[in-house]
Amino acid sequence: MSAGVRPVALLAEVLLVGVLVCAAALPVLTAVPALAAGAVLLRELVDDGRTPTARRFALLLGRALRDPAAVLVPLAVLVVGALDLLALAGGLPGATVLGPVIGLVLAAVVLVLLRTAARWRPGDRWAVLLASPPRDPGGYAYLVGAVAVAVLVVGQAPAFAVVVPGLLVFAAVAVERR
């Protein structure tokens, strides 16, 4: 493959991973395993030159879903987030102070889940990965920037929502590899 074609092929493969992750994450509870499967595909692409396929993605997604924590953790985050929103909307005393704090905590949890998904490999236990999240603030700052750009892009062109998960996985894998 010529030097000029490789960057375009890489972009196409990242966009394919984005579509696969987006489709698999639609039930929301499968979002973290979908991100993890996408991360493995991108690592295989970079390390071995292995082209991502829907079949390989489905296999990796199945392996990621074997661990019950892969679904229970997103479920817990959704339940806690929904209860917090209900409490804030219901007139929780101090809501003006607690609202932003709760939002920041939930955002931090999402960043940890994204970084954990980027570190997952087939056979890893989710509880072990979640028990030892990365501790470098620089990596989280990079991911905050990536998420902010993704939100801006989707806000300006909602059609990109289908491929943005691949770009976020790409950013998370890049942060883990730096």
C-alpha positions as a Markdown table, in Angstrom:
| # | Residue | x | y | z |
|---|---|---|---|---|
| 1 | Met | 0.0 | 0.0 | 0.0 |
| 2 | Ser | 1.4 | 3.4 | -0.9 |
| 3 | Ala | 2.3 | 6.0 | 1.6 |
| 4 | Gly | -0.6 | 8.3 | 0.5 |
| 5 | Val | -3.2 | 5.6 | 0.7 |
| 6 | Arg | -2.4 | 4.3 | 4.2 |
| 7 | Pro | -3.8 | 7.3 | 6.1 |
| 8 | Val | -7.1 | 7.1 | 4.2 |
| 9 | Ala | -7.3 | 3.4 | 4.8 |
| 10 | Leu | -6.7 | 4.0 | 8.5 |
| 11 | Leu | -9.4 | 6.6 | 8.6 |
| 12 | Ala | -11.8 | 4.3 | 6.9 |
| 13 | Glu | -11.0 | 1.5 | 9.4 |
| 14 | Val | -11.5 | 3.8 | 12.4 |
| 15 | Leu | -14.8 | 4.9 | 10.9 |
| 16 | Leu | -15.9 | 1.3 | 10.5 |
| 17 | Val | -15.0 | 0.6 | 14.1 |
| 18 | Gly | -17.1 | 3.6 | 15.0 |
| 19 | Val | -20.1 | 2.3 | 13.2 |
| 20 | Leu | -19.7 | -1.2 | 14.8 |
| 21 | Val | -19.3 | 0.3 | 18.3 |
| 22 | Cys | -22.3 | 2.6 | 17.8 |
| 23 | Ala | -24.5 | -0.2 | 16.7 |
| 24 | Ala | -23.4 | -2.5 | 19.5 |
| 25 | Ala | -23.8 | 0.3 | 22.1 |
| 26 | Leu | -27.4 | 1.1 | 21.2 |
| 27 | Pro | -28.7 | -0.9 | 24.1 |
| 28 | Val | -26.6 | 1.4 | 26.3 |
| 29 | Leu | -25.8 | -1.5 | 28.7 |
| 30 | Thr | -23.4 | -2.9 | 26.1 |
| 31 | Ala | -21.6 | 0.3 | 25.6 |
| 32 | Val | -18.5 | -0.5 | 27.6 |
| 33 | Pro | -18.0 | -4.0 | 26.1 |
| 34 | Ala | -18.6 | -2.4 | 22.6 |
| 35 | Leu | -15.9 | 0.2 | 23.3 |
| 36 | Ala | -13.5 | -2.6 | 24.5 |
| 37 | Ala | -14.1 | -4.7 | 21.4 |
| 38 | Gly | -13.4 | -1.6 | 19.3 |
| 39 | Ala | -10.2 | -0.9 | 21.2 |
| 40 | Val | -9.0 | -4.4 | 20.6 |
| 41 | Leu | -9.7 | -4.1 | 16.9 |
| 42 | Leu | -7.8 | -0.9 | 16.7 |
| 43 | Arg | -4.8 | -2.3 | 18.6 |
| 44 | Glu | -4.8 | -5.3 | 16.3 |
| 45 | Leu | -4.9 | -2.9 | 13.3 |
| 46 | Val | -1.9 | -0.9 | 14.5 |
| 47 | Asp | 0.1 | -3.8 | 15.9 |
| 48 | Asp | -0.5 | -6.5 | 13.3 |
| 49 | Gly | -2.0 | -4.7 | 10.4 |
| 50 | Arg | -5.2 | -6.8 | 10.9 |
| 51 | Thr | -8.1 | -5.2 | 9.1 |
| 52 | Pro | -11.2 | -4.8 | 11.4 |
| 53 | Thr | -14.2 | -6.9 | 10.4 |
| 54 | Ala | -17.7 | -7.2 | 11.8 |
| 55 | Arg | -17.2 | -10.9 | 12.5 |
| 56 | Arg | -14.1 | -10.2 | 14.6 |
| 57 | Phe | -15.9 | -7.4 | 16.4 |
| 58 | Ala | -18.9 | -9.7 | 17.2 |
| 59 | Leu | -16.5 | -12.3 | 18.6 |
| 60 | Leu | -14.7 | -9.8 | 20.8 |
| 61 | Leu | -18.0 | -8.3 | 21.9 |
| 62 | Gly | -19.2 | -11.7 | 22.9 |
| 63 | Arg | -16.0 | -12.3 | 24.9 |
| 64 | Ala | -16.4 | -8.9 | 26.6 |
| 65 | Leu | -20.0 | -9.6 | 27.6 |
| 66 | Arg | -19.1 | -12.9 | 29.2 |
| 67 | Asp | -18.1 | -11.1 | 32.4 |
| 68 | Pro | -21.3 | -9.9 | 34.2 |
| 69 | Ala | -19.5 | -6.8 | 35.5 |
| 70 | Ala | -19.3 | -5.6 | 31.8 |
| 71 | Val | -23.1 | -5.0 | 31.9 |
| 72 | Leu | -23.6 | -4.4 | 35.7 |
| 73 | Val | -21.3 | -1.5 | 35.9 |
| 74 | Pro | -23.0 | 0.6 | 33.1 |
| 75 | Leu | -26.3 | -0.4 | 34.6 |
| 76 | Ala | -25.2 | 0.9 | 38.0 |
| 77 | Val | -24.0 | 4.2 | 36.5 |
| 78 | Leu | -27.3 | 4.6 | 34.6 |
| 79 | Val | -29.4 | 3.9 | 37.8 |
| 80 | Val | -27.3 | 6.3 | 39.9 |
| 81 | Gly | -27.3 | 8.9 | 37.3 |
| 82 | Ala | -31.1 | 8.7 | 36.8 |
| 83 | Leu | -31.7 | 8.8 | 40.5 |
| 84 | Asp | -29.5 | 11.8 | 40.8 |
| 85 | Leu | -31.3 | 13.6 | 38.0 |
| 86 | Leu | -34.7 | 12.8 | 39.6 |
| 87 | Ala | -33.5 | 14.1 | 42.9 |
| 88 | Leu | -32.2 | 17.3 | 41.3 |
| 89 | Ala | -35.4 | 17.8 | 39.3 |
| 90 | Gly | -37.5 | 17.1 | 42.4 |
| 91 | Gly | -36.1 | 20.0 | 44.3 |
| 92 | Leu | -33.2 | 18.5 | 46.2 |
| 93 | Pro | -32.0 | 21.1 | 48.7 |
| 94 | Gly | -28.7 | 22.5 | 47.5 |
| 95 | Ala | -29.3 | 21.4 | 43.9 |
| 96 | Thr | -27.6 | 24.4 | 42.5 |
| 97 | Val | -24.3 | 23.3 | 44.2 |
| 98 | Leu | -24.8 | 19.5 | 44.0 |
| 99 | Gly | -26.0 | 19.5 | 40.3 |
| 100 | Pro | -22.6 | 20.5 | 38.8 |
| 101 | Val | -20.8 | 18.2 | 41.3 |
| 102 | Ile | -22.9 | 15.2 | 40.4 |
| 103 | Gly | -22.4 | 16.0 | 36.7 |
| 104 | Leu | -18.6 | 16.1 | 37.2 |
| 105 | Val | -18.6 | 12.9 | 39.1 |
| 106 | Leu | -20.6 | 11.1 | 36.4 |
| 107 | Ala | -18.3 | 12.6 | 33.7 |
| 108 | Ala | -15.3 | 11.2 | 35.6 |
| 109 | Val | -16.9 | 7.8 | 35.9 |
| 110 | Val | -17.5 | 7.8 | 32.1 |
| 111 | Leu | -13.9 | 8.7 | 31.5 |
| 112 | Val | -12.7 | 5.9 | 33.7 |
| 113 | Leu | -15.0 | 3.5 | 31.9 |
| 114 | Leu | -13.6 | 4.7 | 28.5 |
| 115 | Arg | -10.0 | 4.3 | 29.7 |
| 116 | Thr | -10.8 | 0.9 | 31.2 |
| 117 | Ala | -12.4 | -0.3 | 27.9 |
| 118 | Ala | -9.3 | 0.9 | 26.0 |
| 119 | Arg | -7.1 | -1.4 | 28.3 |
| 120 | Trp | -9.3 | -4.5 | 28.0 |
| 121 | Arg | -8.0 | -7.6 | 26.3 |
| 122 | Pro | -9.9 | -10.9 | 25.8 |
| 123 | Gly | -9.7 | -12.9 | 29.0 |
| 124 | Asp | -9.4 | -9.8 | 31.3 |
| 125 | Arg | -11.7 | -9.5 | 34.2 |
| 126 | Trp | -13.6 | -6.2 | 34.3 |
| 127 | Ala | -13.6 | -6.0 | 38.1 |
| 128 | Val | -9.8 | -6.2 | 38.1 |
| 129 | Leu | -9.5 | -3.5 | 35.5 |
| 130 | Leu | -11.9 | -1.2 | 37.2 |
| 131 | Ala | -10.3 | -1.7 | 40.6 |
| 132 | Ser | -7.0 | -0.2 | 39.2 |
| 133 | Pro | -7.9 | 2.7 | 36.9 |
| 134 | Pro | -5.0 | 4.6 | 35.3 |
| 135 | Arg | -3.8 | 7.4 | 37.6 |
| 136 | Asp | -2.3 | 9.8 | 35.1 |
| 137 | Pro | -4.2 | 13.1 | 35.0 |
| 138 | Gly | -2.7 | 14.0 | 31.6 |
| 139 | Gly | -4.4 | 11.0 | 30.0 |
| 140 | Tyr | -7.8 | 12.1 | 31.4 |
| 141 | Ala | -7.2 | 15.6 | 30.2 |
| 142 | Tyr | -6.5 | 14.3 | 26.6 |
| 143 | Leu | -9.7 | 12.3 | 26.8 |
| 144 | Val | -11.7 | 15.3 | 28.0 |
| 145 | Gly | -10.4 | 17.2 | 25.0 |
| 146 | Ala | -11.4 | 14.3 | 22.7 |
| 147 | Val | -14.9 | 14.1 | 24.2 |
| 148 | Ala | -15.3 | 17.9 | 23.9 |
| 149 | Val | -14.4 | 17.8 | 20.2 |
| 150 | Ala | -16.7 | 14.8 | 19.7 |
| 151 | Val | -19.6 | 16.7 | 21.3 |
| 152 | Leu | -18.9 | 19.8 | 19.2 |
| 153 | Val | -18.8 | 17.7 | 16.0 |
| 154 | Val | -22.0 | 15.9 | 16.7 |
| 155 | Gly | -23.6 | 19.2 | 17.8 |
| 156 | Gln | -22.7 | 20.7 | 14.5 |
| 157 | Ala | -23.4 | 17.7 | 12.3 |
| 158 | Pro | -25.5 | 15.1 | 14.1 |
| 159 | Ala | -24.9 | 12.5 | 11.3 |
| 160 | Phe | -21.4 | 12.0 | 12.7 |
| 161 | Ala | -22.9 | 10.5 | 15.8 |
| 162 | Val | -22.6 | 7.1 | 14.0 |
| 163 | Val | -18.8 | 7.3 | 13.6 |
| 164 | Val | -17.8 | 9.3 | 16.7 |
| 165 | Pro | -17.6 | 6.3 | 19.0 |
| 166 | Gly | -14.8 | 5.0 | 16.8 |
| 167 | Leu | -12.9 | 8.3 | 17.1 |
| 168 | Leu | -13.3 | 8.2 | 20.9 |
| 169 | Val | -12.0 | 4.6 | 21.0 |
| 170 | Phe | -9.1 | 5.7 | 18.8 |
| 171 | Ala | -8.4 | 8.5 | 21.2 |
| 172 | Ala | -8.6 | 6.3 | 24.3 |
| 173 | Val | -6.3 | 3.7 | 22.7 |
| 174 | Ala | -3.8 | 6.5 | 21.8 |
| 175 | Val | -3.9 | 7.8 | 25.3 |
| 176 | Glu | -3.2 | 4.3 | 26.7 |
| 177 | Arg | -0.3 | 3.9 | 24.3 |
| 178 | Arg | 1.4 | 7.2 | 24.8 |
